[in-house]
Amino acid sequence: MNDNLLSGGIPRKFGSLTNLNEMAMQYNMLSGSIPEDFGYLSSLSYMDLSDNELSGPLPESLANLTSLTSFAVSGNYLSEKFPKSYGQLTSLKYM
C-alpha cells in the first residue's frame, strides 16, 4: 500500500490482522497517530510507515512486536524519541 496517496488516519482495525507479516505504507499522506492496537500484530516482522504525516508519540505497545526485524518511521512528525521499552525488541535489525 506504499506510494498510493492514501490519506487520513490509520484504521485501528489493522491491529486485528494478527497474521500480518509485513506492513508497507510509506510515501502516503497518512495522518494522526500510530494506533496502540498495532501492538497486537504479533507476527509482524517488517513495518514501514515512513514519509507520511503521522504525529504524536510512538505507542508503547509496539514493544510487544518481538518478531519485528525492520521498523521505519522517518519523515513524519512524531513527538517523542523511541520509548525505552523498545529495547526489548531483540530481533530488530533495521530502524
C-alpha positions as CSV (number, residue, x, y, z in Angstrom):
1,M,0.0,0.0,0.0
2,N,3.0,2.2,-0.3
3,D,3.1,5.3,-2.6
4,N,-0.7,5.4,-3.2
5,L,-1.6,8.9,-1.9
6,L,-3.6,7.3,0.9
7,S,-4.8,9.9,3.4
8,G,-6.5,10.1,6.7
9,G,-5.8,8.1,9.9
10,I,-4.7,4.5,10.0
11,P,-7.7,2.4,10.9
12,R,-7.4,0.7,14.4
13,K,-8.9,-2.4,12.8
14,F,-5.5,-3.1,11.3
15,G,-4.4,-4.1,14.8
16,S,-6.7,-7.2,14.4
17,L,-4.6,-8.6,11.5
18,T,-2.6,-10.8,13.8
19,N,-1.2,-13.0,11.0
20,L,0.1,-10.0,9.0
21,N,3.9,-10.3,8.4
22,E,4.7,-7.1,6.5
23,M,3.2,-3.6,6.6
24,A,4.5,-1.2,3.9
25,M,2.5,2.0,4.0
26,Q,5.3,4.5,3.3
27,Y,5.1,7.5,0.9
28,N,1.4,8.3,1.5
29,M,-0.3,11.1,3.4
30,L,-1.4,9.2,6.4
31,S,-2.1,11.4,9.4
32,G,-2.9,11.1,13.1
33,S,-1.1,8.7,15.4
34,I,0.1,5.2,15.1
35,P,-2.7,3.1,16.7
36,E,-1.9,1.4,20.0
37,D,-3.6,-1.7,18.6
38,F,-0.6,-2.3,16.4
39,G,0.9,-3.9,19.5
40,Y,-1.3,-6.9,18.7
41,L,0.4,-7.6,15.4
42,S,2.5,-10.4,16.9
43,S,3.6,-11.9,13.5
44,L,4.8,-8.6,12.1
45,S,8.4,-8.6,11.0
46,Y,8.5,-5.5,8.8
47,M,6.8,-2.2,9.4
48,D,7.5,0.9,7.2
49,L,5.3,3.9,7.9
50,S,8.0,6.5,6.8
51,D,7.3,9.6,4.8
52,N,3.7,10.3,5.9
53,E,2.2,12.9,8.1
54,L,1.9,10.9,11.3
55,S,2.2,12.7,14.6
56,G,2.1,12.1,18.3
57,P,4.1,9.7,20.4
58,L,5.2,6.3,19.3
59,P,3.0,3.7,21.0
60,E,4.5,1.8,24.0
61,S,2.5,-1.2,22.7
62,L,4.9,-1.7,19.8
63,A,7.4,-3.1,22.3
64,N,5.3,-6.2,22.1
65,L,6.3,-6.9,18.5
66,T,9.0,-9.3,19.3
67,S,9.2,-10.6,15.7
68,L,9.9,-7.2,14.3
69,T,13.2,-7.0,12.4
70,S,12.7,-3.8,10.5
71,F,10.9,-0.6,11.7
72,A,10.9,2.7,9.8
73,V,9.0,5.9,10.8
74,S,11.3,8.7,9.5
75,G,9.8,11.6,7.6
76,N,6.8,12.0,10.0
77,Y,6.0,14.5,12.8
78,L,6.3,12.1,15.7
79,S,6.7,14.0,19.0
80,E,8.9,11.7,21.1
81,K,12.0,9.6,20.9
82,F,11.8,5.9,20.9
83,P,10.4,4.6,24.2
84,K,12.9,2.7,26.4
85,S,10.6,-0.3,26.2
86,Y,11.6,-0.7,22.6
87,G,14.9,-2.1,24.0
88,Q,13.2,-5.4,24.4
89,L,12.8,-5.7,20.6
90,T,15.8,-8.0,20.3
91,S,15.0,-9.2,16.8
92,L,15.1,-5.7,15.5
93,K,18.0,-5.2,12.9
94,Y,16.9,-2.1,11.0
95,M,15.5,1.1,12.4
